[in-house]
Amino acid sequence: MKNEATKPSCSDFLEAQGDFHYLAYPAHLLVATLDASGSCDFVSPSWVDFTGRESVQEMGVGWRDRVHPQDQAALERGLQSACQTGDSFRLLFRYQREDGVFRWFVGQGMPRQTSAHGFGGHICLCFDVTTYQDGEVEEERSATQLIALLRQTRLIGVVLDEQGRIQFSNGGLCRLLQCNAVDLIDCNLFEKHLYAEDRPLLPHLYPKGVLSTDFPAEFETRLVAANGDIRRVSWHAMALREFSGRVKNRVLIGDDITELRKDEAQFALGAKIFEATNHAMLITNLQGTIITVNGAFCQLTGYARDEALGNNPRILQSGRHDGAFYQQLWSTLLESGHWAGDIWDRRKDGTIYPKYLSISTIKDEKGKVTHFGGIFYDISERKSVEERLDRLAHYDALTGLPNRCLLLDRLELAIAQTARQGGKLALLFLDLDHFKQVNDALGHAMGDALLKQAAQRMKSCVRVVDTVARMGGDEFVVLLPRILDISDATGVAQKLLDTLILHYDLEGQSVASTPSIGISIYPDDSSDAEMIIKHADKAMYQAKQAGRSGFRLFQKSPGLAAPQD
C-alpha cells in the first residue's frame, strides 16, 4: 500500500481526469473514489444529499459503518479481492441513510491509475436499486420486453403518457409521419398531427388535456405527416398500468389503412383496380351468392376462383362467432350501408386466421341496393402483437401467473357478481416464510426457481374458476369466488399449507419455505376490493406473529408490526 507521500490526492486525480468533475453532480448518480486499500477519499455532492451524512463521515472506512451487518462480510471480500488484483468490481449491499432507512445499492468499481500508471484504487458509481429488490423488477422487465416487441413489428407502435405525449415510438410511426424519432419524443401526437377535420375527437381522448378513463379500445384517425401527406390509421389501444394498478400509459398499435380506404372508395371503378389491389375482394348478389372474387381473395383463402363462384361466403366461417354476431353484422350493414371490424375466418385447408373485414352495399344510379361487396386482409401479426402485449401487461413475467392489475380486475368483477347473486368470496394472501434467506444463501436464480415451483403447487390446489396471482417478490394471492361458507376458504388454506410445506428440489438441494396465509371474506370483512386485500395482508402478518406456517382469518384488532422475513 502506498504511503501518504506517494498516494495521489483526490484533487490530483480530478485534475488528471479531464471531465470527471462533471460526473460528480447528477443527482441520480452517487460517486465515490477509493484508494488502493479500499478507503474512501472523495464522495460527490449527490452522495451527501442522498445519504444525509457529512462527506467527512464517509472518508476512510467510515462509509462501511453504514453497510448492513449481513452484507459487510461479502462487501469486504469483494473489495479486498478487487484491490489485490486491480480489477473492477460489482457489489450489491444495503446502506443505511442518516434517517435510518436502508437502501439497496449496486456499487460498480472501475480501476483508477496513479500518475505513474500504477493501480491507485477505484472509481465507484453507486445506483439505488431498492425497487428492484422490493419486487418491482418484473414490471421493469415487462416494460423492456414490450418495447422490444414494438421495435420488431412492422406495425405502428407508440406509447403515450397521460397527456398524450409520446414516450416511445417505433420505426412504423416515424415512417408514417416522415419524422425522426428524436422529433417525436415528448411530442403530443394527436395535438400536433391530428387532421383538422378529426380534431373533435380530441376531447374524447384527452378531456381537459388528461387521458380519458373511457379511452376507446379501437378508433380511427387521420394524421398529417411532416411532408403534408394525410395518412389514415386504425388504432387499437390498451392500458399499461403501473404496480399500483393505476393506468400510467396507453400503448397504441396502428395499421396504416390509407390505401385500404382508397380501395374502398374506388371499389366500383372497374375490374382493373379490383384485380390490382393486394386486398382480398368479393362481390355477392342480394341472396349472398358470390359472383366474383379477385386474385388476392384466392391467394388468401386458398379457394380457386371457380370454387368460390356460386358459393355463399359462409364457406369461410371459422365457427368462432355465434348467430348473434352475424345477426348484428347484417343489421348494421342494412341500416347504415357499411360494416367493418375484426373477424375470424377459415381457409380452404382448415386453418383459422384473423382478418379485418369491410362490407359495403353497392347501389345503382337510383340508390337501390343491388350487391354486397367485401374487402379484407390478414391481421395475424397485429393479433399476435396484441396478445403478447396483453400478456406483458397482465401476467407476471417469472411465474406466468396473473399480476396485481389482472387480480384487481377479477376481484372487482367477482365482488360485483357476488353482490348481485348473493353468497361470499374469499381472498387468501400468502407470503413464503424465510424466502429472503433462500435468495441470499443460494442466489436469485435459485430463488426464482423456488417461486416458479411454488406457483405451480398453488395452481394445483384450486378450482378452474379460482385465480392464483403473484403480487411481487414472494407474495401471492388466491381469489376464491362463489364459496358457500368460510370453511371452504379455510379448507383451501389447509390444502395450500399441506402442499407448500413440502421441501423444494432446487438443482439437487432440498430447500424449505413454508407459507403464512391470511384470509379475508367478502362481504363479512369489507365490500371494497382494496380493503379486502389489505385485510388479508394483515391477517397474514397475524399468522406470522403466531409462529408462521399457518393461516389466520382477518380479525378487527389493533395492528401488528410486520415481522422480518
QUILINDA-V343878 format. One record per backbone hydrogen bond with DSSP energy under -0.5 kcal/mol. CO is the residue of the C=O (numbers start at 1). NH is the residue of the N-H. E is the energy in kcal/mol with one decimal. If there is no record, write none. Layout:
# QUILINDA-V343878
co = [CO,CO]
nh = [NH,NH]
e = [E,E]
This chain:
# QUILINDA-V343878
co = [3,3,9,10,11,12,13,16,17,19,19,20,20,21,22,24,26,29,30,31,32,33,33,34,35,39,40,42,44,44,45,46,47,48,51,54,54,55,55,56,58,59,60,61,61,62,63,64,66,68,68,69,71,72,73,74,75,76,77,78,79,80,81,82,82,89,91,93,94,95,95,97,101,103,104,105,105,106,106,107,107,108,109,110,112,112,114,118,121,122,122,123,123,124,124,125,126,127,127,129,129,130,131,132,132,136,136,137,138,139,140,141,142,143,144,145,146,147,148,149,156,157,158,159,159,160,161,162,164,165,166,168,170,170,171,172,173,174,174,177,180,181,181,184,187,187,188,189,190,193,195,195,196,198,199,201,201,202,205,206,207,212,217,219,221,222,223,223,225,229,229,231,232,232,233,233,234,235,236,238,239,240,240,242,246,249,250,250,251,252,252,253,254,255,255,257,258,259,260,261,262,264,266,267,270,271,272,273,280,281,282,283,283,284,285,288,289,290,292,294,295,296,297,298,301,304,305,308,311,312,313,314,316,322,322,323,324,325,326,327,328,329,330,331,332,332,333,337,339,341,343,344,345,347,351,353,354,355,355,356,357,358,359,360,362,362,364,368,370,371,372,373,374,375,376,377,379,380,381,382,383,384,385,386,387,388,389,390,391,394,396,401,402,403,404,405,406,407,408,409,410,411,412,413,414,415,416,417,418,424,425,426,427,428,428,429,430,431,431,432,434,435,436,437,438,438,439,443,444,445,446,447,448,449,450,451,452,453,454,455,456,458,459,463,467,467,468,469,469,472,474,475,475,476,477,478,478,479,479,480,483,485,485,486,486,487,488,489,490,491,492,493,494,495,496,497,499,504,504,505,506,509,509,511,514,516,517,518,519,520,521,521,522,528,529,530,531,532,533,534,535,536,537,538,539,540,541,542,543,544,550,552,555]
nh = [6,7,13,14,15,16,17,18,20,22,23,23,24,24,25,46,29,31,126,44,124,41,42,122,38,35,60,33,47,48,49,50,51,52,98,57,58,58,59,59,63,62,40,64,65,65,66,67,96,71,72,73,75,76,77,78,79,80,81,82,83,84,85,86,87,109,107,105,68,97,103,100,97,95,129,93,107,108,127,91,109,125,89,123,120,121,117,114,112,34,124,110,125,32,126,108,30,106,129,132,133,134,136,135,137,139,140,141,142,143,144,145,146,147,148,149,150,151,152,153,254,170,252,167,168,250,164,211,189,161,186,159,173,174,175,176,177,178,179,226,184,184,185,187,166,189,192,193,194,224,198,199,199,201,202,204,205,206,212,209,210,215,237,235,233,195,225,231,228,225,231,223,257,258,221,235,255,219,253,251,241,248,249,245,242,240,160,252,238,158,254,236,156,234,257,261,262,263,264,265,266,267,269,270,274,275,276,277,376,294,374,291,292,372,288,313,285,310,283,298,299,300,301,302,348,308,309,311,290,315,316,317,346,325,326,327,328,329,330,331,332,333,334,335,336,338,337,361,359,357,355,318,353,350,347,345,379,343,357,377,341,375,339,373,370,371,367,364,286,362,284,360,282,358,280,356,383,384,385,386,387,388,389,390,391,392,393,394,395,403,400,396,470,407,408,409,410,411,412,413,414,415,416,417,418,419,420,421,422,483,522,480,520,430,478,518,476,433,516,435,438,439,440,441,442,443,443,447,448,449,450,451,452,453,454,455,456,457,458,459,460,461,462,466,469,479,402,471,477,475,432,471,472,430,469,428,480,467,481,426,424,488,489,489,490,491,492,493,494,495,496,497,498,499,500,501,502,506,511,507,509,506,511,504,433,431,552,429,554,427,525,526,425,532,533,534,535,536,537,538,539,540,541,542,543,544,545,546,548,547,517,519,557]
e = [-0.9,-2.1,-2.3,-2.8,-2.3,-2.1,-1.7,-1.0,-3.1,-1.2,-0.6,-1.5,-0.6,-0.8,-1.0,-1.0,-1.4,-0.5,-3.3,-2.6,-3.5,-2.5,-0.9,-2.0,-2.0,-2.9,-3.0,-2.2,-0.7,-1.6,-2.6,-2.0,-2.7,-2.2,-3.1,-1.0,-0.6,-1.1,-0.7,-0.5,-1.2,-2.1,-3.2,-1.1,-0.5,-1.2,-0.9,-1.5,-2.6,-2.1,-1.0,-0.6,-2.1,-2.8,-2.3,-2.3,-2.6,-2.6,-2.4,-2.1,-2.6,-2.0,-2.0,-1.9,-0.7,-2.6,-3.1,-3.5,-2.7,-0.6,-2.5,-1.9,-2.8,-2.8,-2.2,-2.2,-0.5,-0.6,-1.9,-2.5,-0.6,-2.6,-1.7,-3.0,-3.0,-0.5,-2.1,-2.4,-2.3,-3.1,-0.6,-2.8,-0.5,-2.4,-0.5,-2.7,-1.8,-2.0,-0.7,-0.6,-1.7,-1.7,-2.2,-1.1,-0.6,-0.6,-1.5,-2.7,-2.6,-2.1,-2.2,-2.3,-2.4,-2.3,-2.2,-2.3,-2.3,-1.9,-1.3,-1.4,-2.7,-2.2,-2.9,-3.4,-1.3,-2.2,-1.8,-2.5,-1.4,-2.3,-3.1,-2.7,-0.7,-1.5,-2.6,-2.0,-2.5,-1.0,-1.7,-3.0,-0.9,-0.7,-1.1,-2.2,-2.4,-1.1,-2.5,-2.5,-1.5,-3.2,-1.9,-0.5,-1.3,-2.2,-1.8,-1.1,-1.4,-3.3,-2.4,-2.2,-1.8,-1.2,-2.8,-3.3,-3.2,-2.9,-0.6,-2.9,-2.0,-3.2,-0.6,-3.2,-1.8,-0.6,-2.3,-0.6,-2.1,-1.6,-2.6,-2.7,-0.6,-2.3,-2.1,-2.1,-2.4,-2.8,-2.9,-0.6,-1.9,-1.9,-0.5,-2.0,-2.2,-2.5,-1.1,-2.9,-1.8,-2.5,-2.5,-2.5,-2.0,-1.4,-2.0,-0.5,-2.0,-2.4,-2.0,-1.8,-2.4,-1.7,-2.9,-3.1,-1.4,-2.1,-1.9,-0.7,-1.9,-2.7,-2.4,-1.5,-2.3,-2.3,-2.7,-2.0,-3.0,-1.8,-2.4,-2.0,-3.3,-2.2,-2.2,-1.5,-3.2,-0.6,-1.4,-2.3,-2.2,-2.1,-2.5,-2.0,-2.4,-2.5,-2.5,-1.7,-2.7,-0.6,-2.0,-1.9,-3.3,-2.8,-2.7,-0.9,-2.4,-1.8,-2.9,-2.6,-2.2,-2.4,-0.6,-1.4,-2.1,-2.4,-2.4,-2.9,-3.3,-1.7,-2.1,-2.4,-0.5,-2.8,-2.8,-2.7,-2.0,-2.6,-1.8,-2.4,-2.5,-2.4,-2.4,-2.6,-2.5,-2.2,-2.7,-2.5,-1.9,-2.2,-2.1,-1.7,-2.0,-2.1,-1.8,-3.7,-2.2,-2.5,-2.5,-1.8,-2.4,-3.0,-2.5,-2.0,-2.6,-2.5,-2.0,-2.3,-2.5,-2.4,-1.5,-2.6,-2.6,-2.1,-2.8,-3.1,-2.1,-0.6,-2.7,-2.5,-2.5,-0.6,-2.4,-1.4,-1.3,-2.3,-2.9,-2.5,-2.8,-0.5,-1.8,-1.9,-2.9,-1.9,-2.1,-2.2,-2.1,-2.0,-2.8,-2.3,-1.8,-2.1,-2.4,-2.1,-1.4,-1.6,-1.0,-0.8,-0.5,-2.9,-0.8,-0.6,-2.7,-2.1,-1.5,-2.1,-1.1,-3.2,-3.1,-2.9,-0.5,-1.9,-0.6,-2.3,-1.3,-1.5,-0.7,-0.6,-2.1,-2.2,-1.6,-2.4,-2.3,-2.0,-2.6,-2.3,-2.6,-1.7,-3.1,-1.8,-0.8,-0.8,-2.8,-0.7,-1.6,-3.2,-0.6,-3.9,-3.7,-1.9,-2.0,-3.0,-2.7,-2.5,-3.3,-0.7,-1.8,-2.4,-1.8,-2.4,-3.0,-2.0,-2.4,-2.4,-2.4,-1.9,-1.8,-1.8,-1.9,-1.9,-2.5,-1.5,-1.9,-1.7,-2.7,-2.3,-1.3]
